[in-house]
Amino acid sequence: MGPRRRPPPLSPDRSGRICPAVQGGDTVRLSLLPKKSEFFVLFEQHAQNAVEAAEALAKLLGDFTDVENKVRDIHAIEHHGDKLNHEIVRHLNETFVTPLDREDIVGLASRIDDITDVCYDVSELVQLFKVTSIRPPAVRQAKVLVTAATEVLAMLKNLEGLRNLEPHWIKIHTLENEGDQVWRDAVAELFAGSDDAIEIVKWKDIYSLVETAIDRCEDVANIVETIMVKHS
């Protein structure tokens, strides 16, 4: 019986990965760090897309020029969000063991997608109603929405490690309350300051849709809070 062959030496490469040398000078790279779950990568991308939709809507409402192109841009962002949502569902259907409960994965994907969808719905409604100028409360609502969507993204970046989540969902709840107040003030001002029934209906619908987008941000926060309870 011949001498036992010793295993190849292990040495880290520049990235810090352990690389056993093999015959011919090649190496086999073994990562010591676990790969980030595809679900969390997709959640971050989905949330980033929602932030971009909210920012694009705020840009439309804050600078009401070149409306057709701005609405088209929001539609493109919404379409990308649909693709990301479908990718999450596809990956879920192909994965046997998931890092989160399946209903939570579906819920997160759906609610993030809703944020983007509603941003497009608002832009489409503004165009459909042939709005000629934007009322200031809508601009204030859009700013709250951008901040809330940004908090959603920051929260989801921490989701895999289940760390530092609470400050984000508390902030989102606070922003949702702020959005409610802006909506109430806007509707009260609308009914008090206009005798044009059509104008009232138009703007009440627009205000309500922007508020819906903010509510969907809170829905994401509620799901994350539930996930945290399950894993505590």
C-alpha contacts under 8 A as a table, 3 or more apart, distances in Angstrom:
res1	aa1	res2	aa2	distance
8	P	20	P	5.67
8	P	21	A	5.47
8	P	22	V	6.38
9	P	20	P	5.61
9	P	21	A	6.17
10	L	18	I	6.12
10	L	19	C	5.58
10	L	20	P	4.45
10	L	21	A	6.82
11	S	18	I	5.43
11	S	19	C	5.42
11	S	20	P	6.48
12	P	15	S	7.52
12	P	16	G	5.17
12	P	17	R	5.11
12	P	18	I	4.32
12	P	19	C	5.73
13	D	16	G	5.36
13	D	17	R	5.57
13	D	18	I	6.49
13	D	19	C	6.51
14	R	17	R	7.44
17	R	29	R	6.40
17	R	30	L	6.07
17	R	31	S	5.15
17	R	32	L	6.42
18	I	29	R	5.98
18	I	30	L	5.39
18	I	31	S	6.45
18	I	32	L	7.13
19	C	27	T	5.63
19	C	28	V	5.38
19	C	29	R	4.57
19	C	30	L	6.14
20	P	27	T	5.65
20	P	28	V	5.65
20	P	29	R	6.98
21	A	25	G	6.48
21	A	26	D	6.18
21	A	27	T	4.64
21	A	28	V	6.78
22	V	25	G	5.99
22	V	26	D	5.61
22	V	27	T	5.68
22	V	28	V	7.38
23	Q	26	D	6.72
31	S	34	P	7.19
36	K	40	F	7.16
36	K	41	V	7.12
37	S	40	F	5.56
37	S	41	V	6.59
37	S	99	P	7.78
38	E	41	V	5.06
38	E	42	L	6.15
39	F	42	L	5.15
39	F	43	F	6.11
39	F	88	I	6.71
39	F	91	H	7.76
40	F	43	F	4.94
40	F	44	E	6.22
40	F	156	L	7.64
40	F	157	K	7.74
40	F	159	L	7.41
40	F	160	E	6.44
41	V	44	E	5.30
41	V	45	Q	6.35
42	L	45	Q	5.00
42	L	46	H	5.96
42	L	84	L	6.96
42	L	87	E	7.99
42	L	88	I	6.69
43	F	46	H	5.01
43	F	47	A	6.08
43	F	108	L	7.81
43	F	109	A	7.01
43	F	156	L	6.84
44	E	47	A	5.11
44	E	48	Q	6.03
44	E	153	L	6.38
44	E	156	L	6.10
44	E	157	K	6.16
45	Q	48	Q	5.05
45	Q	49	N	6.17
45	Q	84	L	7.68
46	H	49	N	5.12
46	H	50	A	6.38
46	H	81	G	6.27
46	H	84	L	6.13
46	H	85	N	7.36
46	H	109	A	7.61
46	H	112	I	6.67
46	H	113	D	7.31
47	A	50	A	4.92
47	A	51	V	6.31
47	A	112	I	6.23
47	A	149	A	7.40
47	A	152	V	6.76
47	A	153	L	5.11
47	A	156	L	7.62
48	Q	51	V	5.07
48	Q	52	E	6.34
48	Q	150	T	7.96
48	Q	153	L	6.13
49	N	52	E	5.04
49	N	53	A	6.26
49	N	77	I	6.71
49	N	80	H	7.67
49	N	81	G	6.38
49	N	116	T	7.39
50	A	53	A	5.00
50	A	54	A	6.22
50	A	81	G	7.52
50	A	112	I	6.71
50	A	113	D	7.30
50	A	115	I	6.07
50	A	116	T	4.97
50	A	149	A	6.61
51	V	54	A	5.10
51	V	55	E	6.09
51	V	146	V	6.39
51	V	149	A	5.26
51	V	150	T	5.88
51	V	153	L	7.52
52	E	55	E	5.06
52	E	56	A	6.02
52	E	77	I	7.32
53	A	56	A	5.08
53	A	57	L	6.17
53	A	74	I	5.95
53	A	77	I	6.10
53	A	78	E	7.12
53	A	116	T	5.62
53	A	119	C	6.17
53	A	120	Y	7.59
54	A	57	L	5.10
54	A	58	A	6.15
54	A	115	I	7.98
54	A	116	T	7.25
54	A	119	C	6.24
54	A	142	A	7.13
54	A	145	L	6.41
54	A	146	V	5.22
54	A	149	A	7.12
55	E	58	A	5.01
55	E	59	K	6.11
55	E	146	V	5.88
56	A	59	K	4.99
56	A	60	L	6.25
56	A	70	K	7.34
56	A	73	D	7.61
56	A	74	I	6.23
57	L	60	L	5.00
57	L	61	L	6.21
57	L	74	I	7.10
57	L	119	C	6.23
57	L	120	Y	7.74
57	L	122	V	7.94
57	L	123	S	6.80
57	L	142	A	7.00
58	A	61	L	5.18
58	A	62	G	5.73
58	A	139	V	6.67
58	A	142	A	5.05
58	A	143	K	6.50
58	A	146	V	7.45
59	K	62	G	5.10
59	K	63	D	5.82
59	K	64	F	7.91
60	L	63	D	5.45
60	L	64	F	5.44
60	L	65	T	7.36
60	L	67	V	6.84
60	L	70	K	6.27
60	L	71	V	7.70
60	L	123	S	7.76
61	L	64	F	5.59
61	L	134	I	6.27
61	L	138	A	7.05
61	L	139	V	5.77
61	L	142	A	7.60
62	G	134	I	7.79
62	G	139	V	5.78
64	F	67	V	6.33
64	F	133	S	6.89
64	F	134	I	7.05
66	D	69	N	5.79
66	D	70	K	6.40
67	V	70	K	5.14
67	V	71	V	6.08
67	V	127	Q	7.69
68	E	71	V	5.26
68	E	72	R	6.20
68	E	127	Q	7.81
69	N	72	R	4.94
69	N	73	D	6.20
70	K	73	D	5.02
70	K	74	I	6.37
71	V	74	I	5.12
71	V	75	H	6.20
71	V	120	Y	7.38
71	V	123	S	5.75
71	V	124	E	6.81
72	R	75	H	5.01
72	R	76	A	6.33
73	D	76	A	5.14
73	D	77	I	6.44
74	I	77	I	5.07
74	I	78	E	6.16
74	I	119	C	7.48
74	I	120	Y	5.76
74	I	123	S	7.60
75	H	78	E	4.96
75	H	79	H	6.12
75	H	120	Y	5.89
76	A	79	H	5.05
76	A	80	H	6.31
77	I	80	H	5.13
77	I	81	G	6.28
77	I	116	T	7.54
78	E	81	G	4.97
78	E	82	D	6.41
78	E	116	T	5.52
78	E	117	D	5.79
78	E	120	Y	6.52
79	H	82	D	5.13
79	H	83	K	6.56
80	H	83	K	5.09
80	H	84	L	6.37
81	G	84	L	5.07
81	G	85	N	6.13
81	G	113	D	6.05
81	G	116	T	6.79
82	D	85	N	5.03
82	D	86	H	6.19
82	D	113	D	6.81
83	K	86	H	5.13
83	K	87	E	6.15
84	L	87	E	4.96
84	L	88	I	6.30
85	N	88	I	5.24
85	N	89	V	6.43
85	N	109	A	5.83
85	N	110	S	7.09
85	N	113	D	6.60
86	H	89	V	5.10
86	H	90	R	6.01
87	E	90	R	4.99
87	E	91	H	6.02
88	I	91	H	5.13
88	I	92	L	6.08
88	I	109	A	7.02
89	V	92	L	4.97
89	V	93	N	6.23
89	V	106	V	7.13
90	R	93	N	5.17
90	R	94	E	6.42
91	H	94	E	5.11
91	H	95	T	6.14
92	L	95	T	5.20
92	L	96	F	7.97
92	L	98	T	7.59
92	L	102	R	7.58
93	N	96	F	7.85
95	T	98	T	6.43
98	T	101	D	6.80
98	T	102	R	7.15
100	L	104	D	6.57
100	L	105	I	6.48
100	L	227	I	7.69
101	D	104	D	5.32
101	D	105	I	6.46
102	R	105	I	5.10
102	R	106	V	6.23
103	E	106	V	5.14
103	E	107	G	5.93
104	D	107	G	4.89
104	D	108	L	6.01
104	D	223	I	6.74
104	D	227	I	7.36
105	I	108	L	5.30
105	I	109	A	6.19
106	V	109	A	5.22
106	V	110	S	6.00
107	G	110	S	5.17
107	G	111	R	6.07
107	G	220	V	7.92
107	G	223	I	7.28
108	L	111	R	5.33
108	L	112	I	6.06
108	L	220	V	5.95
108	L	223	I	6.85
109	A	112	I	5.39
109	A	113	D	6.11
110	S	113	D	5.09
110	S	114	D	6.17
111	R	114	D	4.88
111	R	115	I	6.55
111	R	216	R	5.86
111	R	217	C	7.47
111	R	219	D	6.69
111	R	220	V	6.10
112	I	115	I	5.33
112	I	116	T	6.92
112	I	216	R	7.26
112	I	217	C	7.32
112	I	220	V	6.90
113	D	116	T	5.33
113	D	117	D	6.13
114	D	117	D	4.88
114	D	118	V	5.93
114	D	213	A	7.22
114	D	216	R	6.64
115	I	118	V	5.43
115	I	119	C	6.37
115	I	213	A	5.00
115	I	214	I	7.55
115	I	216	R	5.87
115	I	217	C	6.85
116	T	119	C	5.19
116	T	120	Y	6.53
116	T	213	A	7.90
117	D	120	Y	5.26
117	D	121	D	6.22
118	V	121	D	4.70
118	V	122	V	6.14
118	V	209	L	6.71
118	V	210	V	7.32
118	V	212	T	7.34
118	V	213	A	5.73
119	C	122	V	5.28
119	C	123	S	6.48
119	C	210	V	7.20
119	C	213	A	6.82
120	Y	123	S	5.11
120	Y	124	E	6.05
121	D	124	E	5.05
121	D	125	L	6.04
121	D	209	L	7.64
122	V	125	L	5.07
122	V	126	V	6.22
122	V	206	I	6.22
122	V	209	L	6.23
122	V	210	V	6.74
123	S	126	V	5.19
123	S	127	Q	6.40
124	E	127	Q	5.14
124	E	128	L	5.98
125	L	128	L	4.85
125	L	129	F	5.89
125	L	206	I	7.08
126	V	129	F	5.36
126	V	130	K	6.28
126	V	131	V	5.59
126	V	206	I	7.38
127	Q	130	K	5.11
127	Q	131	V	6.45
128	L	131	V	7.85
129	F	202	K	6.84
131	V	134	I	7.31
134	I	138	A	6.99
134	I	139	V	7.62
135	R	138	A	5.81
135	R	139	V	7.18
136	P	139	V	5.21
136	P	140	R	6.49
137	P	140	R	5.01
137	P	141	Q	6.13
137	P	182	V	6.82
137	P	183	W	7.68
137	P	186	A	5.70
138	A	141	Q	4.98
138	A	142	A	6.19
138	A	206	I	7.88
138	A	207	Y	6.34
138	A	210	V	7.73
139	V	142	A	5.12
139	V	143	K	6.42
140	R	143	K	5.21
140	R	144	V	6.50
140	R	182	V	7.40
141	Q	144	V	5.18
141	Q	145	L	6.23
141	Q	179	G	6.26
141	Q	182	V	6.61
141	Q	183	W	7.51
141	Q	207	Y	7.85
141	Q	210	V	6.67
141	Q	211	E	7.25
142	A	145	L	4.91
142	A	146	V	6.22
142	A	210	V	7.01
143	K	146	V	5.19
143	K	147	T	6.37
144	V	147	T	5.22
144	V	148	A	6.15
144	V	175	L	6.51
144	V	178	E	7.61
144	V	179	G	6.40
144	V	214	I	7.62
145	L	148	A	5.05
145	L	149	A	6.04
145	L	179	G	7.89
145	L	210	V	7.65
145	L	213	A	7.06
145	L	214	I	5.38
146	V	149	A	5.18
146	V	150	T	6.09
147	T	150	T	5.10
147	T	151	E	6.30
147	T	175	L	7.83
148	A	151	E	5.09
148	A	152	V	6.32
148	A	171	K	7.88
148	A	172	I	5.59
148	A	175	L	6.28
148	A	176	E	7.75
148	A	214	I	6.81
148	A	217	C	6.34
149	A	152	V	4.95
149	A	153	L	6.40
149	A	214	I	7.89
149	A	217	C	6.25
150	T	153	L	5.15
150	T	154	A	6.33
151	E	154	A	5.03
151	E	155	M	6.03
151	E	168	H	5.91
151	E	169	W	7.83
151	E	171	K	7.40
151	E	172	I	6.59
152	V	155	M	5.09
152	V	156	L	6.18
152	V	168	H	7.27
152	V	169	W	7.87
152	V	172	I	7.52
152	V	217	C	6.61
152	V	220	V	7.24
152	V	221	A	7.13
153	L	156	L	5.22
153	L	157	K	6.29
154	A	157	K	5.28
154	A	158	N	6.95
154	A	168	H	7.33
155	M	158	N	5.45
155	M	159	L	6.45
155	M	164	N	7.82
155	M	165	L	5.66
155	M	168	H	5.64
155	M	169	W	7.39
156	L	159	L	4.80
156	L	160	E	7.80
157	K	160	E	7.38
158	N	161	G	5.77
158	N	162	L	6.10
158	N	163	R	5.86
158	N	164	N	6.70
158	N	165	L	6.55
159	L	162	L	4.89
159	L	163	R	6.92
159	L	165	L	7.09
159	L	224	V	7.74
162	L	165	L	6.66
162	L	228	M	6.78
164	N	167	P	6.52
164	N	168	H	7.64
165	L	168	H	5.55
165	L	169	W	6.58
165	L	224	V	7.92
165	L	225	E	7.97
166	E	169	W	5.27
166	E	170	I	6.07
166	E	225	E	7.52
167	P	170	I	5.22
167	P	171	K	6.18
168	H	171	K	5.09
168	H	172	I	6.20
168	H	221	A	7.90
169	W	172	I	4.93
169	W	173	H	6.15
169	W	218	E	7.64
169	W	221	A	5.04
169	W	222	N	7.48
169	W	224	V	7.94
169	W	225	E	7.35
170	I	173	H	5.15
170	I	174	T	6.27
171	K	174	T	5.03
171	K	175	L	6.18
172	I	175	L	4.99
172	I	176	E	6.12
172	I	217	C	7.08
172	I	218	E	5.96
172	I	221	A	6.89
173	H	176	E	5.07
173	H	177	N	6.36
173	H	218	E	6.08
173	H	221	A	7.79
174	T	177	N	5.18
174	T	178	E	6.28
175	L	178	E	4.86
175	L	179	G	6.05
176	E	179	G	4.91
176	E	180	D	6.19
176	E	214	I	6.07
176	E	215	D	6.33
176	E	218	E	6.59
177	N	180	D	5.02
177	N	181	Q	6.39
178	E	181	Q	5.17
178	E	182	V	6.30
179	G	182	V	5.07
179	G	183	W	6.12
179	G	211	E	6.42
179	G	214	I	6.96
180	D	183	W	5.07
180	D	184	R	6.20
180	D	211	E	7.01
181	Q	184	R	5.11
181	Q	185	D	6.13
182	V	185	D	5.21
182	V	186	A	5.98
183	W	186	A	5.05
183	W	187	V	6.16
183	W	207	Y	6.36
183	W	208	S	7.22
183	W	211	E	6.81
184	R	187	V	5.31
184	R	188	A	6.12
185	D	188	A	5.15
185	D	189	E	6.05
186	A	189	E	5.17
186	A	190	L	6.06
186	A	207	Y	7.54
187	V	190	L	4.91
187	V	191	F	6.29
187	V	204	K	6.35
187	V	207	Y	7.73
188	A	191	F	5.40
188	A	192	A	6.10
189	E	192	A	5.07
189	E	193	G	5.80
190	L	193	G	5.42
190	L	194	S	6.03
190	L	200	I	6.30
190	L	203	W	7.79
190	L	204	K	7.83
191	F	194	S	5.85
191	F	195	D	7.65
191	F	200	I	6.74
194	S	197	A	7.74
194	S	199	E	7.71
194	S	200	I	7.05
195	D	200	I	7.98
196	D	199	E	5.30
196	D	200	I	6.30
197	A	200	I	5.05
197	A	201	V	6.26
198	I	201	V	5.18
198	I	202	K	6.16
199	E	202	K	5.11
199	E	203	W	6.23
200	I	203	W	5.46
200	I	204	K	5.95
201	V	204	K	5.22
201	V	205	D	6.21
202	K	205	D	5.42
202	K	206	I	6.41
203	W	206	I	4.89
203	W	207	Y	5.94
204	K	207	Y	5.20
204	K	208	S	6.04
205	D	208	S	5.14
205	D	209	L	6.21
206	I	209	L	5.23
206	I	210	V	6.44
207	Y	210	V	5.38
207	Y	211	E	6.28
208	S	211	E	5.03
208	S	212	T	6.16
209	L	212	T	4.89
209	L	213	A	6.51
210	V	213	A	5.20
210	V	214	I	6.61
211	E	214	I	5.11
211	E	215	D	6.21
212	T	215	D	4.89
212	T	216	R	6.28
213	A	216	R	5.13
213	A	217	C	6.66
214	I	217	C	5.18
214	I	218	E	6.71
215	D	218	E	5.07
215	D	219	D	6.31
216	R	219	D	4.80
216	R	220	V	6.44
217	C	220	V	5.25
217	C	221	A	6.52
218	E	221	A	4.90
218	E	222	N	6.16
219	D	222	N	5.03
219	D	223	I	6.34
220	V	223	I	5.19
220	V	224	V	6.28
221	A	224	V	5.13
221	A	225	E	6.11
222	N	225	E	5.02
222	N	226	T	6.25
223	I	226	T	5.04
223	I	227	I	6.22
224	V	227	I	4.96
224	V	228	M	6.21
225	E	228	M	5.12
225	E	229	V	6.41
226	T	229	V	5.12
226	T	230	K	6.31
227	I	230	K	5.11
227	I	231	H	6.34
228	M	231	H	5.25
228	M	232	S	6.01
229	V	232	S	5.22
